[in-house]
Each structure stands twice: as structure tokens, then as C-alpha cells.
Amino acid sequence: MQQFFGNDPWIGVLVAAVTLWSLPWKGMAMWKAARASDKKWFIALLLVNTAGILDILYLYVFSVKKEQKTTHVPHA
């Protein structure tokens, strides 16, 4: 492991912390994308690791916009 992190053990701690932070966000975002049959977002969330930033944006911005579009009922 020293070949990856050098002599600074805090880098390993930082990597572990970012992993623990992003894993639940990635799981929730991928679950929601799969349930919405949003294949492009699912693949993007699977391949791109942004420490949870893209996952959080999908959950609270992009999936909400999609839900609003599909659930809008025009008034008679």
C-alpha cells in the first residue's frame, strides 16, 4: 500500500472517508435511476466517481425535474 499512498497515512484515511461518504449516495442514486428506467443516468452514475457530488445532484435536482414532468396533470 505504501506504493500508492507514499509515507503519508492520512491519504489512506482520506480515501476511506471519501469512499464511505460516496457509497451510500451512489447506491441511492443508482437505485432511483434503475427504478425510473433511466439507463443513461444509471450508466453515468456507475462509471463516474465524483465523491457523491453527481449522485446527490441526480437525487435532488435531475430526478426531481423528471418526476415533475411525468406527474404534471393539465387542468381542464
Summary of the structure (lengths in Angstrom):
residues: 76
radius of gyration: 17.3
end to end distance: 65.4
largest distance: 68.8
contacts: 170
relative contact order: 0.12
helix: 78%
strand: 0%
